[in-house]
Amino acid sequence: MTTAMTAVTPMTTSMTTVTPTAPAYHGRGRTWPGYAAAAAALAYAAPHFWWGAGIAATFPGDFASAPHGTWEAAIGYWVMGAVAVVGAVGALALVRPWGRRLPRRTLCALSLTASVGMTLWGFTYFAMQYLLAAGRVVSAPALATKDAHPQAAWGLFWYGLFVLWGVMLGVAARTRLREDRTR
């Protein structure tokens, strides 16, 4: 009788320690979109802070003609940088264990809404650049000088970052919703 009990005990122990349906929060397969969204958010935030400090590096246009020392500059540089940092924290909340303390539906609804907005914003920029290059639309005279500036090419990078950030945030939010359904 004791032989049968020893055979059952190891099998029961191994079955209780292995839970294949538990979400792998630290596994690469499910968390990398959240980390990629956070990295894109921080990559967007950093230059806004240095532009606010007066450093022109990677500015998508003529930095000298951009507003400085105004509310417009404060919002465009400092507030947008801070909003991007909050966005990075939100993206991490989708994939880190401490994010489980936040209301799932609210977090995912905000993330999915932001995902759609950022992705559309980025794709709209590329569509407009295509239409400008194809001669289907013409820049307004006030914007033609800015569009012709050599630094305007940085817009391709920054709006590409919006697309990356938006798509990865959406994937992370959708993954979080699916994982919570299986629990």
Backbone hydrogen bonds in HBPLUS format (Angstrom, degrees):
<---DONOR---> <-ACCEPTOR-->    atom                        ^
c    i                          cat <-CA-CA->   ^        H-A-AA   ^      H-
h    n   atom  resd res      DA  || num        DHA   H-A  angle D-A-AA Bond
n    s   type  num  typ     dist DA aas  dist angle  dist       angle   num
A0005-MET N   A0001-MET O   3.31 MM   4  6.63 150.3  2.41 143.4 151.2     1
A0006-THR N   A0002-THR O   3.10 MM   4  6.33 156.4  2.16 148.5 153.7     2
A0007-ALA N   A0003-THR O   3.22 MM   4  6.41 145.7  2.34 141.6 150.4     3
A0008-VAL N   A0004-ALA O   3.16 MM   4  6.35 145.0  2.29 140.2 148.8     4
A0009-THR N   A0005-MET O   2.97 MM   4  6.06 159.8  2.01 152.6 157.7     5
A0012-THR N   A0008-VAL O   2.93 MM   4  6.10 159.5  1.97 157.9 163.9     6
A0013-THR N   A0009-THR O   2.96 MM   4  6.12 163.0  1.99 156.2 160.8     7
A0014-SER N   A0010-PRO O   2.99 MM   4  6.14 163.9  2.01 148.8 152.7     8
A0015-MET N   A0011-MET O   3.05 MM   4  6.16 146.1  2.17 140.7 150.0     9
A0016-THR N   A0012-THR O   3.10 MM   4  6.30 146.2  2.22 146.9 154.7    10
A0017-THR N   A0013-THR O   3.25 MM   4  6.45 141.6  2.41 145.4 154.6    11
A0022-ALA N   A0019-THR O   3.31 MM   3  5.78 163.5  2.34 114.0 118.8    12
A0027-GLY N   A0024-ALA O   3.29 MM   3  5.10 157.4  2.35  96.9 103.5    13
A0032-TRP N   A0028-ARG O   3.31 MM   4  5.67 159.7  2.36 147.3 146.3    14
A0034-GLY N   A0031-THR O   3.03 MM   3  5.55 125.6  2.33 116.6 129.4    15
A0035-TYR N   A0031-THR O   3.22 MM   4  6.56 157.6  2.28 153.0 159.8    16
A0036-ALA N   A0032-TRP O   2.83 MM   4  5.99 156.0  1.89 152.8 159.7    17
A0037-ALA N   A0033-PRO O   2.91 MM   4  6.07 153.9  1.98 143.5 150.3    18
A0038-ALA N   A0034-GLY O   2.98 MM   4  6.21 154.7  2.05 142.6 149.5    19
A0039-ALA N   A0035-TYR O   2.89 MM   4  6.11 156.4  1.95 147.0 153.4    20
A0040-ALA N   A0036-ALA O   2.94 MM   4  6.15 157.5  2.00 146.4 152.4    21
A0041-ALA N   A0037-ALA O   2.94 MM   4  6.15 153.4  2.01 144.4 151.9    22
A0042-LEU N   A0038-ALA O   2.96 MM   4  6.23 158.6  2.00 149.3 154.5    23
A0043-ALA N   A0039-ALA O   2.84 MM   4  6.03 149.2  1.93 145.0 154.4    24
A0044-TYR N   A0040-ALA O   2.98 MM   4  6.17 135.8  2.18 139.4 150.5    25
A0044-TYR N   A0041-ALA O   3.21 MM   3  5.09 128.5  2.49  91.0 104.3    26
A0045-ALA N   A0041-ALA O   2.90 MM   4  6.15 146.9  2.01 142.5 152.4    27
A0046-ALA N   A0042-LEU O   2.99 MM   4  6.05 171.2  2.00 153.7 154.1    28
A0048-HIS N   A0045-ALA O   3.03 MM   3  5.37 122.7  2.37 107.4 122.6    29
A0049-PHE N   A0045-ALA O   3.23 MM   4  6.61 148.7  2.33 155.2 164.3    30
A0049-PHE N   A0046-ALA O   3.12 MM   3  5.38 125.6  2.44 103.1 116.0    31
A0050-TRP N   A0046-ALA O   3.17 MM   4  6.59 157.7  2.23 150.5 156.8    32
A0051-TRP N   A0047-PRO O   2.71 MM   4  5.84 151.8  1.79 149.3 157.3    33
A0052-GLY N   A0048-HIS O   2.99 MM   4  6.08 151.5  2.07 136.0 143.8    34
A0053-ALA N   A0049-PHE O   3.07 MM   4  6.33 132.5  2.30 134.6 147.3    35
A0055-ILE N   A0050-TRP O   2.89 MM   5  5.38 162.8  1.92 157.5 152.2    36
A0054-GLY N   A0051-TRP O   2.96 MM   3  5.02 157.9  2.01 104.2 110.7    37
A0059-PHE N   A0056-ALA O   3.09 MM   3  5.58 154.5  2.16 143.9 139.9    38
A0061-GLY N   A0059-PHE O   2.90 MM   2  5.74 137.3  2.09 105.7  93.5    39
A0065-SER N   A0062-ASP O   3.21 MM   3  5.64 134.9  2.42 105.6 116.1    40
A0066-ALA N   A0063-PHE O   3.15 MM   3  5.06 150.4  2.24  98.0 107.0    41
A0074-ALA N   A0070-THR O   2.96 MM   4  6.27 159.5  2.00 147.5 153.6    42
A0075-ILE N   A0071-TRP O   2.88 MM   4  6.07 162.7  1.91 154.4 157.9    43
A0076-GLY N   A0072-GLU O   2.85 MM   4  5.89 162.7  1.88 144.4 150.4    44
A0077-TYR N   A0073-ALA O   2.84 MM   4  5.77 151.9  1.92 148.7 153.9    45
A0078-TRP N   A0074-ALA O   3.06 MM   4  5.33 117.7  2.46 122.7 137.3    46
A0079-VAL N   A0074-ALA O   3.07 MM   5  6.49 161.3  2.11 154.1 159.6    47
A0080-MET N   A0075-ILE O   3.12 MM   5  6.27 142.2  2.27 153.9 161.7    48
A0081-GLY N   A0077-TYR O   3.04 MM   4  6.00 146.3  2.15 136.3 145.9    49
A0082-ALA N   A0078-TRP O   2.98 MM   4  6.18 156.4  2.04 145.6 151.8    50
A0083-VAL N   A0079-VAL O   2.83 MM   4  6.09 157.1  1.88 152.5 159.3    51
A0084-ALA N   A0080-MET O   3.01 MM   4  6.16 150.9  2.10 139.9 147.3    52
A0085-VAL N   A0081-GLY O   3.08 MM   4  6.40 146.5  2.19 142.3 151.1    53
A0086-VAL N   A0082-ALA O   3.00 MM   4  6.33 158.1  2.04 150.3 155.9    54
A0087-GLY N   A0083-VAL O   2.87 MM   4  6.15 147.4  1.98 141.8 151.7    55
A0088-ALA N   A0084-ALA O   2.90 MM   4  6.22 142.0  2.04 141.5 151.5    56
A0088-ALA N   A0085-VAL O   3.12 MM   3  4.99 119.6  2.50  90.6 105.5    57
A0089-VAL N   A0085-VAL O   3.03 MM   4  6.41 154.6  2.10 148.5 154.7    58
A0090-GLY N   A0086-VAL O   2.91 MM   4  6.20 154.5  1.97 147.3 154.8    59
A0091-ALA N   A0087-GLY O   2.91 MM   4  6.16 151.8  2.00 144.3 151.5    60
A0092-LEU N   A0088-ALA O   3.00 MM   4  6.25 154.7  2.06 145.7 152.5    61
A0093-ALA N   A0089-VAL O   2.88 MM   4  6.13 141.7  2.03 143.0 154.2    62
A0094-LEU N   A0091-ALA O   3.23 MM   3  5.43 142.8  2.38  99.0 109.0    63
A0095-VAL N   A0092-LEU O   3.02 MM   3  5.39 144.9  2.14 107.8 117.5    64
A0096-ARG N   A0092-LEU O   2.84 MM   4  5.79 138.6  2.01 161.7 173.6    65
A0099-GLY N   A0096-ARG O   2.99 MM   3  5.48 148.6  2.09 114.0 123.5    66
A0100-ARG N   A0097-PRO O   3.04 MM   3  5.62 162.3  2.07 116.8 122.3    67
A0101-ARG N   A0098-TRP O   3.28 MM   3  5.85 163.9  2.31 112.0 116.6    68
A0102-LEU N   A0099-GLY O   3.15 MM   3  5.54 158.9  2.19 109.6 115.9    69
A0107-LEU N   A0103-PRO O   2.97 MM   4  6.12 172.1  1.98 161.5 164.1    70
A0108-CYS N   A0104-ARG O   2.89 MM   4  6.01 168.4  1.91 157.5 161.0    71
A0109-ALA N   A0105-ARG O   2.83 MM   4  5.85 154.4  1.89 144.0 151.7    72
A0110-LEU N   A0106-THR O   2.95 MM   4  6.11 167.2  1.97 153.9 157.0    73
A0111-SER N   A0107-LEU O   2.95 MM   4  6.07 157.7  2.00 144.0 151.1    74
A0112-LEU N   A0108-CYS O   2.83 MM   4  5.91 162.5  1.86 148.3 152.9    75
A0113-THR N   A0109-ALA O   2.99 MM   4  6.07 157.5  2.04 144.8 151.2    76
A0114-ALA N   A0110-LEU O   2.93 MM   4  6.08 164.5  1.95 148.9 153.5    77
A0115-SER N   A0111-SER O   2.81 MM   4  5.93 149.6  1.90 142.8 152.3    78
A0116-VAL N   A0112-LEU O   3.02 MM   4  6.25 162.5  2.05 148.4 151.0    79
A0117-GLY N   A0113-THR O   3.05 MM   4  6.29 169.3  2.07 152.1 155.2    80
A0118-MET N   A0114-ALA O   2.87 MM   4  5.99 171.2  1.88 156.1 158.4    81
A0119-THR N   A0115-SER O   2.98 MM   4  6.00 162.4  2.01 148.7 154.3    82
A0120-LEU N   A0116-VAL O   2.96 MM   4  6.05 166.2  1.98 151.3 155.4    83
A0121-TRP N   A0117-GLY O   2.91 MM   4  6.01 155.1  1.97 145.1 152.8    84
A0122-GLY N   A0118-MET O   2.96 MM   4  6.14 162.4  2.00 148.7 152.6    85
A0123-PHE N   A0119-THR O   2.95 MM   4  6.16 170.0  1.96 154.1 157.0    86
A0124-THR N   A0120-LEU O   2.83 MM   4  5.85 150.6  1.92 145.9 154.0    87
A0125-TYR N   A0121-TRP O   3.23 MM   4  6.48 151.7  2.32 142.0 148.2    88
A0126-PHE N   A0122-GLY O   3.26 MM   4  6.65 159.8  2.30 148.7 153.3    89
A0127-ALA N   A0123-PHE O   2.88 MM   4  6.12 153.2  1.95 148.3 156.4    90
A0128-MET N   A0124-THR O   2.89 MM   4  6.10 156.7  1.95 148.2 154.3    91
A0129-GLN N   A0125-TYR O   2.89 MM   4  6.18 155.2  1.95 149.9 157.2    92
A0130-TYR N   A0126-PHE O   2.96 MM   4  6.14 153.5  2.03 143.3 150.2    93
A0131-LEU N   A0127-ALA O   2.96 MM   4  6.24 161.4  1.99 148.5 153.3    94
A0132-LEU N   A0128-MET O   2.86 MM   4  6.09 152.4  1.94 148.8 156.5    95
A0133-ALA N   A0129-GLN O   2.92 MM   4  6.09 162.5  1.95 147.6 152.3    96
A0134-ALA N   A0130-TYR O   2.86 MM   4  6.05 150.0  1.95 151.0 159.6    97
A0136-ARG N   A0131-LEU O   2.92 MM   5  5.08 136.6  2.12 155.4 160.2    98
A0137-VAL N   A0131-LEU O   3.38 MM   6  5.74 147.7  2.50 123.7 120.9    99
A0135-GLY N   A0132-LEU O   3.18 MM   3  5.18 152.6  2.26  99.3 107.6   100
A0143-LEU N   A0140-ALA O   2.83 MM   3  5.29 138.5  2.00 114.4 126.6   101
A0144-ALA N   A0140-ALA O   2.89 MM   4  5.97 131.8  2.12 154.3 167.8   102
A0147-ASP N   A0143-LEU O   2.89 MM   4  6.13 158.3  1.93 157.3 164.0   103
A0148-ALA N   A0144-ALA O   3.08 MM   4  6.21 137.4  2.26 140.2 150.5   104
A0149-HIS N   A0146-LYS O   3.31 MM   3  5.32 153.2  2.38  99.8 107.5   105
A0152-ALA N   A0149-HIS O   2.91 MM   3  5.42 158.2  1.96 117.4 124.6   106
A0153-ALA N   A0150-PRO O   3.49 MM   3  6.29 171.6  2.49 116.6 118.6   107
A0154-TRP N   A0151-GLN O   2.99 MM   3  5.81 162.9  2.02 122.6 127.1   108
A0155-GLY N   A0152-ALA O   2.95 MM   3  5.57 156.7  2.00 115.3 122.4   109
A0156-LEU N   A0153-ALA O   3.06 MM   3  5.67 146.3  2.17 114.4 121.6   110
A0157-PHE N   A0154-TRP O   3.02 MM   3  5.24 121.6  2.38 101.5 115.4   111
A0158-TRP N   A0154-TRP O   2.99 MM   4  6.35 168.2  2.01 160.2 162.0   112
A0159-TYR N   A0155-GLY O   2.87 MM   4  5.86 167.1  1.89 150.7 154.5   113
A0160-GLY N   A0156-LEU O   3.04 MM   4  5.89 139.4  2.22 128.8 139.9   114
A0161-LEU N   A0157-PHE O   2.89 MM   4  6.15 141.8  2.04 144.7 155.6   115
A0162-PHE N   A0158-TRP O   3.17 MM   4  6.55 140.4  2.33 135.1 145.0   116
A0163-VAL N   A0159-TYR O   3.18 MM   4  6.51 153.4  2.25 140.8 146.5   117
A0164-LEU N   A0160-GLY O   2.97 MM   4  6.28 166.8  1.98 151.6 154.8   118
A0165-TRP N   A0161-LEU O   2.81 MM   4  5.92 170.7  1.82 153.1 156.1   119
A0166-GLY N   A0162-PHE O   2.84 MM   4  5.91 165.7  1.86 149.0 153.6   120
A0167-VAL N   A0163-VAL O   2.93 MM   4  6.04 171.5  1.93 156.5 158.9   121
A0168-MET N   A0164-LEU O   2.97 MM   4  6.01 170.5  1.98 155.4 158.6   122
A0169-LEU N   A0165-TRP O   2.93 MM   4  5.95 153.4  2.00 145.6 153.3   123
A0170-GLY N   A0166-GLY O   3.04 MM   4  6.19 155.9  2.10 145.0 151.3   124
A0171-VAL N   A0167-VAL O   2.97 MM   4  6.25 157.0  2.02 150.4 156.7   125
A0172-ALA N   A0168-MET O   2.92 MM   4  6.09 160.8  1.96 146.7 152.0   126
A0173-ALA N   A0169-LEU O   2.95 MM   4  6.13 158.7  2.00 147.2 152.9   127
A0174-ARG N   A0170-GLY O   2.94 MM   4  6.06 162.9  1.97 148.4 153.4   128
A0175-THR N   A0171-VAL O   2.89 MM   4  6.01 156.6  1.94 147.8 154.5   129
A0176-ARG N   A0172-ALA O   2.98 MM   4  6.17 155.1  2.04 143.6 150.3   130
A0177-LEU N   A0173-ALA O   2.99 MM   4  6.29 157.2  2.04 149.0 154.8   131
A0178-ARG N   A0174-ARG O   3.01 MM   4  6.27 158.5  2.06 148.6 154.1   132
A0179-GLU N   A0175-THR O   2.89 MM   4  6.09 160.3  1.93 153.0 158.4   133
A0180-ASP N   A0176-ARG O   3.07 MM   4  6.19 159.1  2.11 147.8 152.9   134
A0181-ARG N   A0177-LEU O   3.25 MM   4  6.45 137.5  2.44 137.8 148.0   135
A0182-THR N   A0179-GLU O   3.21 MM   3  5.38 130.6  2.47  98.8 110.9   136
